[in-house]
Amino acid sequence: MIRHIDPEKDLARILKKVENPGRYVGGEFGIRIDSNATFRVGVCFPDLYEIGMSNQAIAALYGIVHQTEGAIAERVFCPAPDFEAALQEANIPLYGLEQGTPLYAFDLLTVTLSYELSATNVLLLLRAGGVPLFHKDRKEEDPIVLGGGPAFTNPIPLGDFFDGVFIGEAEEEFGNLLSELVSMKRRGAGREDLLEKIRECPFIWYQGKREKTRRAVYKNFSHTPSYTRWFPVPNLKITHDHGVVEIMRGCPNGCRFCHAGIFYRPFRMKTPALVEEEVAWEVERKGYREISLSSLSSGDYRGLSALVKHLNRRFKDRYVSFSLPSLHLETFGLELLSDISEVRKSGLTFAVETPNPLWQLSLNKRVEREKVKQILLEAREKGWKLAKFYFMVGLPFHETDREAEEILEFVYDIHRSTGIQMHINVGTFVPKPHTPFQWAGQLTEEQALRSIVTIRKGVRNLPVKVGYQAPVLSVLEGLLSRGDERVGEVVLKAFQKGARFDAWEDRFQRAAWDEAMEEASWEVKAFIASSRPLDATLPWEGIDLGVSHAYLKREWERALQQRESLPCDLSCQNPCGVCTKNLRPVIHEMQEYSLPAAPAPRSSFQKKRIFYRYVLSFEKRGKAAYIPHLSLLRIFERSVQRAGLLPRFSEGFNPKPYIDFAQPLSIGFSGSREIVSLELLEEIADRELVEGLNHSLPEGLRVNGAFHIAYEETKKKPVSIMSCFGGGRYQMSLPQEYKDIFLSCINKYTELRALAALSSEPSSSFSSVDSNAFSVAFDIPSEKQSHLKTLYNECLSCFDLQIERIQCFSTNMNDELYSYLFTEYNKFMQSAG
C-alpha cells in the first residue's frame, strides 16, 4: 500500500492536465509538518479547496490538532471530477496536503459538514481515499471516521457512514478527547480501544446509542485567542478570501427559522482587546488587508462602532478594510457603514425574508420598510448605488399564494422611493431540526418555482437582478435536514449513480437523485414536503442542544399567533433551557476595556514625495509552479504585509499596492530568475528586504536578489515592468532515455526550431545535466511566450518534462529607473553564473 504521495513526483503529468492543480499540492504559508507525530488526523472538508479553505470550522479544528502535543493535522478536500478520475485511473488514493498521507493511513478522519448538500461528497472523500464507506466494514487498519459541524445536528441520515459524530463546538471538548487518544496510542492502544474511548464521550453520537448526546459549548470563547490563527494562508483565491475575526458567537435574536441561532446558544461576545489582538494577527502574521468582523449578527456586538473606529485608526497606514457580514436592521446605521467603508466601500445588504409586517412577527424578525427607505436614501447621497435583498418563500404561517405578490410590492415601493439598483435573492424555506419551525411543511419544487418565476417576471421592467437557488436543491436539503435512517440508502444510490457537488448547480446530477428517490421503497418527496405533528417522535430527539422541547413548542405557538418574543439577555426573560449556573450570555461593554490609543501612522503616505522602487529576482519552483499568476500577485501582497513592509498604494475605490510582475509563467512551469517590481514608502536595505520576504513566502517561492533606487514622485504614471519584458530563456529537462523521441518531436515543430534558433546540428543545442538526463535551452521573445505552452500541450505532454525559465530579458527601455534596475539584474545574473 502507498504510504506517502509526493504530488510533484507522483502526479507531475496529472497536475499539468487538470483544472486548478494548485488545489492538490499544499505548500502554503503556515503549514506544519511533523513526520514523527504519534497521532495523525486528516481534517476533511467535503468540497473543493476554495470552499474548504474559507470554512472557519475546519480552521478551528486544524488549530486544535496543531496545539495538541503529539498530534499532527493534514487538510483534505474533495477532488474535482477531473482529478478524481485521474487518481482513480492511476490507482492513487486521495491524500492530505501537508505530508501526502493517504486517507486510509490516518488514525482519525474528521469530516466537517457545514451544509447538508455535501452528503454525497462525504462518500466521495472516503472512496477516493480508500476508506470503506460503511462503519461496519472498517477493520483495525482503517482510520476512525468522525463527523461534526452545524449540519450534523440530525446525524441519523448519514449514520451508516460514520463511526461517530461530535455534537457542538469543538474547541474545548474535542481538544480534551484528542489529548486522551494521543496518550492511549502512545501506550499501544489499537483502533477498537480508541473507538471505545471516543464513544464514551457524552458529546459523541453513534449509531445504536441509547443515551442522549449533549452539545459541547465553548465556555471560554470570550477570553481565549481563536484556534483559527494556526490555519494556513491559502495559495489560491478562495471563496471568502479575507481574514476573519469572530467577534461574537451565537445571536441574541430568536429568529424562529434560524438553526444557527439555536446551535450556538447562548451568545457570547469577545472582549474588544482580544478582537484587536486577533485583527493584528490576521494583518501582521497572515498578511490580510480585508478583515471580516464575523458573527451571526455583528451589529448586536456592544460598542461595535467605537471598536471599528479604533481599528480603522490603528490599521489605516496598512490600508486594512473591515466588513460586517451580518447586520440586523435595528443595529444598522449609515455612520457604522461609513466607518467600515473608510478604506473600501462595503455593500448594503438587507435580509428581509418577508416584507409583510404580520408575517415578520411570525418569524420573530422585524424589518421595518420605512427604516430601509431612510437608510437607502442616505446611502445614495453618500455614493452607494446598489443594495442587496434576501427573501424566502414557503415560510410557515404565510399565505403561499401571496408571498410573491408581497415581495414584488415591496421591491416596487423601494424602487419608487429610493431609485437605487437592487439585487434580490429568493430562497426556499427549509425546516431545520431543533428550531421552532422543525414541525413545518416544506414547499414542493413546483410550488417554489411558481413563486420564483412570478417574481422574476414581475421585475422585468425594473433595474433589478434576481438570483435564486434551484428549488430542487432545497428539496434535497429538506430530505437531509429532517430525514431518518432510510435517507442514507438514497444518498448512497445517488452517489453510485454519479451525484457529486450537489450544492453546485452546474455540477448537480438531477437524474441521479431522481432515480435514487424513485427506487426507494417509500414516498420520499411526500416525506420531505409533509408537516410533522407536534407530538411526533422526531429522528433527532436523541440529540440535546440544550433548548427544551417546551420552548420550541411555545415559540411555534407564538408564531401561529403572530407574537414576538424578547431577545436573549442576562435577565433571561424568555428562558429556552440553554442557560445554567455556569453557562450564560457573555456581554462586554466597551467601557470595561480601555483600548490603548492607536499608534501614529508610520508614514503620511499621501504627502510623501520620495518613493523606493525595487526589482526583485525570485524562484518559483516545486509546489509554487502550480500557483496561477493572479494568486501569485496576492501571495506577494500578503508576504509584503507579513514582512512588515510599507508599500505604496494606488488611489481610488479599491487601493492596491504597487506590485508588478515582468511576465506570467504558465501553470506548471518553473522559474529560477523571475522578476517582480515593488514600490515602498520607506527605504530598506536590499539584503534585509530579501530576508524579510523569504521568511514570509510559502514553499517554492524564494527571493534571490534585490536592487532598488529612490525617485521623486511625478504626475507621470509609473512604467509597468511588464512593458519592459523582452523575453526569456527557457530550459527543458527530461530523462536521457527520451532524447531521440524528444528530438524527433522538436524537429517536426517548425515554430520551436525558429524560437530556439538552433544551429545546423540540433544536438549541439542540448547539454547533459547528468548521466541520466539532458536539457535544452530556448530564447523566446515576449510576443511568442504563449507558443511554448502550445508546444507543450501538442507535443511534449507525454514526457516527464520539467520546463523552467532561467532568465528574463529586458527591452530597450526609455524608462531610466528600470533601465538602471535591469542593468543591476543582469550583473546579478552574470555573477550567479
N, C-alpha and C positions, 0 to 999 in steps of 0.2 A: 504493500500500500504506500502511496505517496505521503510523505510526512512533511514536506515543505514545498511550496511553489514560489519560484522567483519569476515574477511577470516579465522582467527584462530578458530573461533567457528562455524560459519555458513557453512564453506566449508572444515572442517577438513578432512572428508572422501574423498571428491573430490580431494583435493590438493595432497593427498598421491597416487592418481591413475594417474594424468595427467603428461604429459611431462613438465619439467622445471617449477614446481609450483612457484618458486621464482618470476616469471613474474607477479604474481597476488596478492602479499601480501604487497608490498610497504616497508616502514620502512627504506629507505636509509638515508645515512648521508646527511643532508642539507634540509630535507623536512620541511615544515612549516604547522602547524595545528592551526586552529582558528575556533572553533565551534560557535563563536558568530559573525562571519563576516556577513556584510549586504548583500553582493553580491557574489554568488558562481559561479565560472567559471570552466567548465570542459575543460581542454586543451587537445584536442583529436588528436591523430595521427593514421591514418588508416593503421596500420601494427603492427607487433609484437613488444614487448618491446625492443628487441635487436636492431631493426631498429629505432624505435621512439626515444630511448634514445641517439641515435647518431645524431639526427637531430638538427641543430643549430637554425632553425626557431622556433620550439616549445620551445627550451631552452630560446630563447629571449622572446617569448610570456609569458612563465611561469614567467620570471623575471619581465616583465611589470606588470602583475597582482600582483605579490609579492610586488612590490613597490607602488601599488595603495592603498591608505588608505581606509579601509572598504571592500576590495575585497580579496578573497582567491582563489587560484588555486589548482585544483587536476588533475593529469595526468590520461589519459585514453588511453589505447592501445587496439588493436584488440585481441580478444581471438583466440588462435589456435583452429582448428576444434574439438579436443577432449574436450577442456574446454568450447567451445561454446555449444557442445552437452550436457555436464554435467550441465551447467547453465540452459539450456532450460528444461532438464528433472526435475531439482529441482525447476523450476519456480522462479529462482533468476535472477534479472537483472544485466547487466554489470555495473560496479561501478568505482569510482575514487580511486586511490591508496592511497591518503593521509588520507582520512577520511571515505572511504567506501560509499560515496554518490552515489545512483543510478543515471544513466544518466537522467532519467525523472525528477529528483528533483533539477537539476541545474537551475539557472537563465539563463545562457548562455553557449552554447557549441561552442567552436571554433575548426574547423576542418582544419588542415594544409595539403594541397595537394602539395607534392613536386614531384610527379610522376603521370602521367595520369593513369597508370595501377592500381592505388589504388582505382579506382572508385567504384568497387563492394564492397570493404572493407568499404567505407563510409556507404553504406546501411547496411552492417553487424554491424557496430558500432551502428547505430540508432536502428535497430531492436533488437539487443541484449540488448540495454539499455531501451527498452520500449518506444521509441520516434517514433511517426508517421513518415513514410518515406517522405510523401509529405508535403510541407509547407502549402498548402491549408487546410490540415486536422488537423493542430495543433490548440489546444484550449488554453484558458487562463492559464491553469495549466501546460502547456508544456513549455520546455525551448525554447529560441530562438536559432536557428542553423545558425552559421555564418562561411562561408568558407574563405579561404585565402591561400596564398602561390604562388610560381612561376608557378605552373601548372594550375593556375586559371586565366590566362590572356585571356582565352576564356572560360568564365563560362557558356556559353549557354547550352552545353550538359547536365550539371547537375543542371540546374536552377530550375527544379521542386522540388528538394530535399532541397534547402537552402532558408532560409528567407532573406539572403543577402550574398554578397561576398565582402570582403575587398581587394582592389586592391593596391598592392605596399608594401612598407616597413612599418612595424607596430610600430616601436619604439616610434615615437612622436605622430602621429595622432591617433593611436588606444588607446594609453595611455590617451590622452585627452578625447576621446569618452567614455572610460571606467569610468573615473572620473565623467563624467556627468551622466552616467547610475546609478552609486552608489548613487549620490546625489538625483536623481529622485526617486529611490526605497525607500530611507530613508523618502522621502516626501509622500510615499504611491502610487507611480505610479505602474500600472499594466503592463502586457505583451504588450498590444496594444500600450500603451504610450511609452514604451521603444523601441518597434519596429519602431514606427513612428520617434523617435529621431535618431535611427540608420540609417534609410533610408533618413534622411535629410543630412547625412554626404556626402560630394562630392566624397569621396573615396570608397563609398559603391555602388556596383551594385546589383540590384534585378530584378527579372523577371517582365517585363512590364515597366521598367524605360525608359523614353524618352530622358532625357538629357544624355550627355556623362559622363562617370565616369572617373575621373582623377586618376593617380597613385600617391600615397603618397611617398615622398622621405625623408629619414632621413638626414637632413642637418647637424646635429651635430655629425655625426658618428666619425669624425676625432679626436674629443677632449673629448668625453664622454665615461666613462667606460661601457663596454658591459653589457647588462642585463642578458646575459647567465651566469654570475658569480653566480646567485642565483639558478641555476638549480641543483637538487640533483645529487650526485655521485652514479652511478648505483651499485647495489649489484651483478649483474651478468656480465659476459663477454658480451660486446655488439659489434656490427659490427665495429665501429670505436672507439676502446677502448683506448682513449687517450684524453688529454686536447686539446682544440682548442682556438687559439687566432687569430681572424680575423684582419689581418694587412692592408688589403685594400678591399674596396667594389667596385664592378664594375671592368671593364677591359678597358685599352686604345686601345686594338687591336680590330679592327672591323671585326672579322671573320663573314662572311655573313650567315653561317648556325647556329650561336650561339644565342640561345634565352636568356640565362642568361646575355650575354653581352649587350643586349638591356634592359632587365628588371631592371638591376642595374645601369644604366647610371645616372649621369656621374661617372667616377671612383673617389674615394676619399681615400687617404692614411691616415692611423692612425699615429699620432705622435710617433716617436721612444720611447719617455719617457713613453707614455701610453702603447705601446706594452710591454715594460719591466715591467711595473706595472701589466699588465694583466697576463704575464707569471708568475710573482711572486705569484699572486693569485692562478693560476692553480696548481702551485707546492706546495706552503705553506699552502693554505687554503683548497685545494681539494685533494692534495696528488699525483698528476700525475707526472710521470717521462718521459713520452713521450708527446711532445707538437707539434702540427701541426701549423705552421705559415701559416694560410689559406687565400686564395683569389682565384679569377678566374685565375690570372696569377701572382703568388707571385714574380717571377723574375723581374717584372716591378716595384716593390717597390724600390724607390731610396735609395741607400746606404744599400741594404739588406745584402751584405757580411760583412760590418763593424758591422751591428747590430747583425748578427749571431755570429760573433767572440766575441762581448761583452757579449752576453747571455751565450755563452759557458764558458767564464771566470767566470761569476757570479755564475753559477749553476753547475760548474764542480764537486764540492765535493758531490753533490747530485745525480750524475750520470744521469743528465737530458739530453735527446736527443731531437733533433729537426728534423722535416720533412717539406718539401715544396711540397704540393700535386700537384701543377700545375706550371710548368716552361716552358716558351716559349723558343724555341731553340735559339733565338737571345740573350737571357739573361742567357743561360745555360753555366756553366763553371765548370771544374774539381776542381778548388780552392773552389768554393762555395759548391760543392758536398762533398769535403773533410771536410769542416767546419761543415756541418750538419751531417757528419758521425763520428764525433770525439768520441762519446760515443757508438753509434750503427750505423752500416753501413746502409746507405739509399739505396734505389733501383734506377736503371736507367730506366726512363720511357720517351718514345717519342710518342706524339700524332701526327702522321704523317698525318692521314686522307687519303691523296692520295700522291703517290710518284712522279707523273707526274708534272714537273715544270709549264707547262701552265695551268693545271687544278688547281694547287695551287693558281695561280693568280686569277682564278675564285672565289676561296674561300676567297681570301684576307688573305692567311696564307702561308707563306713560310717556308719550312723545307728543308734546303739545304743538299743534300746527303753527300757531301764531309765533311761538318762540323760534321754530325752524325758519319761518319767513324773516323774522327780525335778524337772526344770525346771518342768513344768506344776503340780505340787503346790505348789512355792514361789511360782509366779506367782499361783495362786489365792489364797494367803494375802495377797499384796500387791495384790490387787484386779483381776487380769486375769480375764476371764470367757470369752474366746474365743480359739481357736487355729486357724490355717490349715495345712493339709497338702496337699502336692503329690505325686501318684503318676503313674506311667506304666505302660501296658500295652503288650505287644508287644516288650519288650526281648529282645535275643538271649540265648541260653543259659538261658532260663527255660522253664518248662512253662506254655504259654499257657493251658491249661485250668484251671490252679491259681492264676493271678495274681489274679483277682477274689476267690477264697476267701482268699488270703493277706492281701489288703488289708482285707477285712471282718473277719477275725480280729484284725488289728492295731487297727482302729477300735473294735471292741467291747472289747478289752483296755484301751485308753486311756480309754474312757468309764467302764468299771468302776473303774479305778484312780484316776481324777482327777475325774470328773464334769464336766469342762469342756465347753463347747459347741464344736462343731467345724464348720468349713467345709472340705470336701475338694474338690480339683480333680483330675480324672483326664484325663491327656493320652495320646495315642497316639504311641509312639516312631516317629521318622522318622530313618532312617540319613542321616548327613551326610558329604559328601566330606571327605577329609583327616583323618578320625578313625579310630581302630582299629575302629569298627563300620561303616565305609563299605561293607564286603562283605556286611552282614547283609540278610536279607529283611525285608519290612515287612508288617504285618497288612493284610488286606483291610478294606474298610469294614464288611462283615458281621461279621467276626471281632472287630473292635474294638468294634462296637456291642453284641455279645453280652456282652462283659466289662463294659461300662459299665452296661448295663441290669441285669445281675446285681448290681452294686454298689449301684445306686440302689434296687432292690427290697430289698436286704439291710439297708439302714439306715433303713427307713421308721419303725421304732419307736424310733429314737434322735433326740436333738436335734442332728441332723447335716444340713447343707445340702450337696448335691452339685452341683458345676459341672463342665462338660466342654466341650471343643471338638468340634464335629461331626466325626466320623471322616472324612467325605468331604473336609474341608479338609486333613486330614493326608495323605490320598491325593494330593491335588494338590501339596502341599508336597513330598512324596516325588518326584513327577514332575519338578518344577523343580529339586530339590536334586541329583538324580543323573542328570538327563536328558542326552541328546545333541542333535545338531543337528536332529533330527526334531521336537523338542518345540516349537521356535519356530513351526512351522506350526499346531500345535494351539492354542498361545496366541493366535495371530493370528485363527484361526477363532472361538475362544471370544469374543474381543473383538468381532469383527464381528457376532456373534450377541447381543451385549448384556452380556457379562461385564464387571463393574466392581467394585471394592472387594470382592474375593473373601475378604478376611480378616474382613469384617463379615458375620456370619451373617444379619442381617436384610436385607442387600443382595445376598447371594450368589445368582447366577443359575445354579442347578444345571442347568437344561435346556440352557443354552448350552454348558457344559462336557461334558455327556453327549453332545450331538450332535457336538461337535468331536472327542471321543475316538472316537466310533463311526465318523466319516467318515475317520479316519486309516487308512492302508494297513498298519498294524502293530498288534499287540496291546498297547495302551497299558497297560491295568490289569495284565496279566500282567507286563509290564516293570517296573512300579512295585513289585509285590509280591516279585519274584524276588530271591534272593540272588545274589551275584557270586562266581565262583571267585577264589581268592587270586592266581592268575597271570593274571587277565583284564586286558586293556588298558582302563583307565577313561577316560571322556571328559575328565576334568580333569587328566590326567597332564602336560599342558603347563604347569601352574601349580605353582610351587615355593614352598611356605610355609616351607620350611626343615626341616620334620620329615621324616626319612628313611622310605623305604618299609620298610626293615628294622625300624625302631622300631614302626611301625604294625602290621606283621605279628607282631612279638614280643608286643605288647600284646594283639592278637587271641588269640594262643595262650594267654597268661596268663589272659585272660578265660575261655577254654574250660576251663582247669584250675582256675578259681576261686581265683586267686592275686592278691594285692595287689602294687602297685608303689609304690616310695617316691615322695614328693612331690619337686618340684624344689627345689633349694637350691644354695648356692655350690659344694658339693662335687661336684655333678653325678654322683650315683651311679647314675642311670638315664638315660644320655645319649640324647637324642632327635634330635640333629643340628642344633638351632637355634643353640646357643651356639658362639661363635667367640672368637678372641683379643680382639675389640673389642665383643663382644655377650655380656653375661652378666646373670643376675638382679641387680637392684639392691635392697639391703636397707638401711634406715636404722633404727638403734636409737635410741630416744628420748634416751638419754644423750649421743648425738652432737650433739644440738641442745638447747641450754638455752633453752627458750622463756621470753620475758620474763614477768614477773608480770602477771597480768590486771589491767587498770585497775579502780579502785574504781567501783562503780555511780554513775551521775550523780545518782540520786535514790533515796531509800529510799521508793519509791512506796506501799508498803502502809501506811506510818505518816503519810504527808503528809496534812495536813488542809485545805490550800487548793488548789483547782483553778482552771483558767482555761478558761472556756467561750468559744469563738469562733464567730461566724456569718460565713460567707464567701459572697460573691456571685461566681458564676463563669459563664463562657461554655462552651457545649457546641455546637460548630459543625463544619461540614465533615465530615471523616472520623470525628470523635468522635460525630457524630449517630447512627452505626450501632453504637455500643457499648451493649450491654444494661445494665440497671441494676445487677445483681449484679457484673458485670465493672467497672462504673464505681466501685463501692464498693471493689473490690480495687485498682483503679488509684490511688485516693486513699490507701488504706492504704500502698501501696508508695511513693507520692510523698512522703508524710509521713516515711517511713523514709529515703528518699533525701535529703530536705531536712535531715536531722539533727535533727528534732523529737522530743520525748519525749512521746508521747500517754499518756493514762490508759487502762489496760486493764481489761476485765471480769475477774472471777474465774471459777474453775471449770475443767472439763476442757479446754476449748479457748479460752484467753483471746483476746479481740478488742479492738482499740482502739475508743474511743467516737467513732464517726463516723456521722452520721445525716443523711440527705437529706430535704428537705421533701416532695418527691413525684416519683416516677419519670416520665421522659418516654418516650413511645412511641418505638420504634426508628425512626430516620429523621427525627424531629422535632428541631429545634434549640432552643437556649435561650440568651438573652443575659444573663439575670439570675437564674440558678438559685441555690438556697440549699443549703448544707451546713453542718452543725454539727460542731465538733471540740473535744474536751477535751484540754488539755495539763497536764503536771505542772509545767512551767516557763513563766514569762511571757516573751513575746517581743513586740516592737513590731509593730503591725498591718502596717506597710509592710514590715518585714523578713520577716514571715511570708508576705506576698503574693509578694515577690521570690523567696524560697526555694522556694515551691511552684511558681512559674511556671518555674523552672529545672529542675524535676523532673517536670513533667507532659508527657504526649505531645501530639502535634499535635492542635489543635482544642479543647483544654481550656485555659482561662486564668482565673485568679482576678483579678477586677477590683475587689474591695473586701473589707475585713475589719474586724470590730468585736468587742470582747471585754469580758468582765467577770470579776473574781475572785469566787469564792464559797467558803464553808466547807462541807466535806463533812457530809452528814446521812444518816440511815438511809433517808430517803425516796428512792425510785427516781427518777433524773433524768427529767424530762419529755422525751418524744420531740418533735423538731422537726416530724416528720411529723404529729403530732397537732395541731400549731398551724397547719398549712397550710389556708388557707381557699379557695384557688382561684388562677387565673392568667389573665393577659391574653395571648391568642394573636394572632399576626399571620400572615395568609396573603398570599403574594406570587406573582404569575404574570404572564406576558406580556399586554399590553393587548389583543391580538387575541382572547383568550379571554374577555373581560369579559362579553359578552352571554350566552354559553353558561354561564358560571360563575354569573351572576345567576339564570339560569333554574333551575339545579340547586339553588341555595340556597333559592329561593322555593318549591320543591317539598318541601324538607326542613323540616318544621314544627319539629322539635326544635332545629335550628340557629338558626332565627329567634328562638326563645324564649331560647336561651342568649345570643345576641348582643344581645338587647334592641334590635333595630333600630328606628329612627324610622319615621314614616309613609312616608318616601321612602327605599327601600332604598339608592339610590345615594349618599345622604348619609353612609352609613357607610363608603364607600370613599374612599381618597385615592390620588392619583398618586404613585408612587415616582420615576419619571422618565417621559420621553415614551413609553417602550416597555413600561412595567409599571405595575401598580396593586396596592394591598393593601387588606385589610380586617381589622379587629381585633375580637376577641370576648373578653368577660369570662366565664369559665366557672368555676362553683363546684367545690370539690373533689369532691363526691359525683357530679359529672357529667363528670369528666375523660375517662372511657372513651368517652363519646359522640363525642368528636372523632375518635378512631381509627375508630370505626364509620362516621362520616360520610365520612372519607377513603376507606375501603375500598369503600363503597357508591356514592359519587357523584363523588369527586374524583381517584381514582387515574389517570384518563385524562389529567390535566393535568400539565405540568411545574411542579408546585406546591411552593413552599417554605413549610413551617409552622414558626413559631418562637414559643416562649413568651418574651415580652419583660418579664414581671414576675410575681412571686409575691405573693399576699396572705396576711395572717395572720388568724386568727380572733380573737374577743375572748377573750384568754387570761387566766387567773388566775396563770400562772407569771411571777413578776416578772422573772426573768432574761431569758427570751425576749421578754417584753413590751418590756423595755428594748432588747434587741438588734434586734428588728424595728422599733422606732422609729428606731434608727440606720440600719437598712437603708432605710427609707422616706425618710429625709433624703438618703441617698446617691442614691436613685432620682431624687429631685427635683433634686438638684444635677447629676445626669448628664443631665437633660433627658428 
